[in-house]
Amino acid sequence: MSHAVAEEWEEFVQSRYDPNRKKDDFRNYEKATPGVREFYRQNHELQTFEFATTKKREYASLTKGKMGIWTKLEFLSSLVDESDPDTDLSQVAHAMQSAEAARRDGREDWFVLTAFIHDLGKVLCSYGEEQWAVVGDTFPVGCAHSDLVVFPQFFEANPDSIDPRYNTKVGVYSEGCGLSNIHLSYGHDEYLYDVTKAYLPEAAQYMIRYHSFYPWHREGAYAHFMDDKDRAMLPWVKEFNPYDLYSKSEEAPDAEALKPYYQDLIAKYFPTEIDW
């Protein structure tokens, strides 16, 4: 299949995995619950350049000990994402829904594995981080906030929005500098990227690092920061998105039945324990 994800492909994936849900039923923030709105109010107010860069330095050191992928995944069995308007299932259920959708389509094993672990960075919550610092759509800090980010009105309370260092189009960056040189609001994407980047293909690294960067891969915002590598990798992020988004349904997979398959898949790419 082409790396370009056309509108027809999104419709196809959606209709295949839950025919009772239409495409417009997903990411409908106009109908978001008060809890989702409150999440984004906090997130947009508190995710500043200083906060994001401080957390990035803190967790990039991978000093939380050594542990296996599956052991870490078990924490997510009790975590429900407060920012997600589309599901109230645990993150383990969401992980398996995404991965099983990819597996049914005969995707590469590394692609299925990436779908399975893509939200594993949410174990940040087990370290005491609040959800506004872990989940939700990501956006660049250190430059002007785009109106294409969900609930952009909440950025009015963010002190960076009135700081001349950070409230211009390029802010502390330069055009074409590449997304790897941009600091995004901190969260599970960046953390898991740091944890797993030594073990996965570059396309998988982009899928993990930027899957929550909806303003970029879905809305086309912040394109002025892209370099050639970003343009080459963007189709992979787009191709991954339907498995993440449209695989959500009310029916949770049988985790115990699927466990042996995913344990074997994890073992193919990761050692028994890795640094966290």
N, C-alpha and C positions, 0 to 999 in steps of 0.2 A: 504493500500500500504506500502511496506517496506520503511524504512527510507533511505535505500541506493538508491541513484539516479544514475542509470546506463545510459550509453550513449544512449540506446534505449529510455529511458524516456525523455531525452532532445529532441531527434528527434521527439518523439511523440507530446510533448507539442508544439514545434515549428511549426510542420506541421498542427496541429489542429487549432491554433489561427491565423496564417497568411500563408496560403499555397503558397503565392507568394514570400516568403522570405525563403532562405535556411539558415541552421545553420551557415555557413561560412560568411553570410552577416552581422552577429552580431559581435561586438567588433573587427572589422577589422581595426586595427590602422595603417596598411600599407597604407590605403586609407583615413586616417584621414584628416580632413580639417586643414588649417593653424591655425584656431582658436582653435581647439582641441590640436594641438601640442603646441601652445603658452600657453594654460592653463597648460599643464603638465610641460612645461619649468619653469614656475613660481612656480608651486606647488612643484616640486622636488628641486628647489633651496632654497625655503623659509621655507618649513616645516622642521624645525630643532627640536632637542630635547628640547631646551629651549622654542621655540615658542609653540610647541604642549603641553608641560606640563603647561605652563603659561595659555594658553587658556582653558585647561582642568580644572584647578583650578578656573578660572574666571567663567565659565559657570556652573560648577557643583553646585555652590551655589544657583542656581535657583532664582535669584533676579530680573528677568525681569517682574514680576507681575503675577497675576492670570488671566487665560483666558481659554475658552473652546477649545476643539480639533477642532471643525468645524470652529470656528472663526479664529484660527491660519491657518487652511488649506486654507482659502480664499486667504491668501497672495500668496500661490503657484500658483494661477490661472494666475499670470503674470510673473512667473519665468520659464525660459528655462535653462536647465543645460548646461553650456558651455563645460563640459568635455565629454558629451555623444555623441558618433558618430552615434547612432542608432535612435535618435528621435529629432525632433525640436518642439514637442508639449509641452504644459505647464506641470508642475509637478502634477497638479490636474488630468489632462487627464491620465498621466502615472500611478498615484495612482489607478485610477478607472480601467484602463486596467489590472493592476496586480491583483487587488482584484476580478474583475469579472472573470478572468481566474481561480482563486482559487475557487470562488463560483460555477462556472459551473462544476467543478470537485467534488463538494460536500465536500469540505474541512471543517474542524472544524471552528466554528465561530471565535475563537480567531486567527486562521490562516488567515482567510479572513480579519479580522480587521488589523492584522499585515501587510499584503500585502497592505492594504489601507493607513496606516499611516507610512510605513517604511521610507519614504523620508521626513517626516514632519520636521525633524531637519534642513532642508534647510532654515527654517525661520531665521537661523543665519544671512542670508543676509539682513533681515529687521533690524538687529541691527547694520548694517554698515560693516559687514565682507565681504571681497571680495570673489569671488567664489573659488579662489585657496585655501582658508582656510576653505571651506565648503563642496565642492563636489569632485567627482573623486575617483579613487581607493585609498584605504588606505594601509599603510605599516608601520612597526615598525620604530620608531625613537629611537636613543640610542644604535644602533647596526649597523652592516654593511648592506648596501642596497643590496637586491637580484637582480640579473639580470632578474628574472622572473616578476619584476614589469614593467608595461608598460613604454616605453621610458626610460630605465635605464641610457642611456647616459647623461641625464639631471642632474643626481645626481653629476656629476663632479663639478658642480658649488655650491653644498651644502657644507658649511664649515665643517659639521660633517663628511664628507667623508675623511677628512685629520686630524681629531681630534682623537688621540689614545684612548681617553676614549670611543669613539662611533663607531670606524670603524673596530672592530673585530666581529667575528661570534656571540658572546653572548653580547658584549658591557657591559652595566651596569647591565645586568641581569644574570641569571644562567640557565643552561639547565633544562627543566622540571618545570620551575617556574610557568607555567600556563599563559594563555593569559590575564587573569584578572590583572596580574602584569606587563604586557607589555604596554608601551605607544605607541599608534598608531598615525600617522599623524592626526592632529585634524580635525574634521569635523562633518557633520550632524549625522553620525552613533552614535558617542559617546554622543553627546548632547541629542539626542532623547532617548537613553538608560537611561541617568540620569533622564530625565523628566518622563519616563513611567515605569521604572522598578518596581515600587511598585504596579502596577496594572495588569501586564501581567505574564503568565507562563514563566518558565525559558527558554523553547525552543524559545518562542517569543523574549525574551530578547537577546538571542544569534543571532537570525535572524536579529534583528534591529542593534545590536552592530557591527556585523561582515559581513553584506551583501556586503559591498564595499571592504572587505579584500580579493580580488580576488587572490593575490599571495598565500594566505593560502588555501582557500576553493576550488580553481580551479586548481592551479598550484602545490600545495603541498609544497610550500616554508615555512620556519620558523617552520617546524614540531618539531624541537628540543626544542621549548619552550612549547609544549603542555603538559597538565597534563591529568589525567583520565577524569575529567569533560569535557575538551575540546574535547577529543576523543569521548565521549558519545554524545555531542551536535553537532559535526561537521555534521553528517548526516542530521540534521534538517536544517542547513544552506544550505547544498547542495540541499535539497529538495525544499527549498524556491526559490533558484536561478532561475530556469526556469520560474517561474511566474513573477519574476522581469525583466528578460532579454528577453525572447522570446514572451512575451505578447505585446511587442511594435509594433504598426502598425500606419499607417497614418490616420486611422479613429478614431476620438475622441469620447468617450462615451457621452451619453446624461446625463450630470451632474445633471440637474434639475430633470429628471425622477428618477434618482438613489438616489438622496439626502435623501428622507425619510428613505430608507432602511439603509443607512449608518449612519444617525443620530441615529436611533434606536440601531444599533450595537454599536456605540460609547457609548451610554448611558448605555448599558449592562455592560461595563467594567470600565467606567470612570465617576467621578462626573461631575457636570455641569462646574466647573472650576478647574484647577490644576495649580501648580506652574511651571513657566517657567524660 
